Amino acid sequence: MDFDAVITGDRAVVARFTEWPKEIHDTLFERVKKLTDELYGRVRALAPEKSGKLKDEIISKVFDDPEKIKGMVTLAGKLPRSEYIKAGALEYGSHRSVKVRKYQRTITEAYGREIPPTRIDVDAYARVADVEARLFLRGGLAGMEEEAKAELTAAMNERLKD
């Protein structure tokens, strides 16, 4: 029987078989679930939490297909596009010019003195988004690859001895 434990991409741990052995399925499923839960905790711990909104969107899933068991930690798929852009800038960093639309704001201070609340128009402008990479998704997996391979291999060896 061929067994291969593979770390794919930056976020998935996959155990693949040429033929799915029923006698070890439950053991491997539990190990992949445990590793996915551990990765989920690591990713949530690394996620920036200015508002806590990003942490709330991190999800984990374990897929049980006929040919593989797959654990994944990612962002929920129901976010607006703008939220994925922000998360991408946090994960990978961003050093590009960003256009800001014109908007209105209320000011209560001018030249260091308090004034009655006044609405002002702010014209459109461009600024450089200088966001350093935070590696909350990829950073969670860093260092887990060998542990995951060892744990899945140990689970295989344990069940094959039985």
Buried (B, 14 or more C-beta within 10 A) or exposed (E): EEBEBBBEEBBBBBBBBEEBBEEBBEBBBEBBBBBBBBBBEBBBEBBBEEEEBBBEBBEBEBEEEEEBBBBBBBBEEEBEEEBEEBBBBBBEBBEEEEEEEEEEEEEEEEEEEEEEEEEEEEEEEEEEEEBEEBBBBBBBBEEBEEEBBEBBBEBBEEBEEE
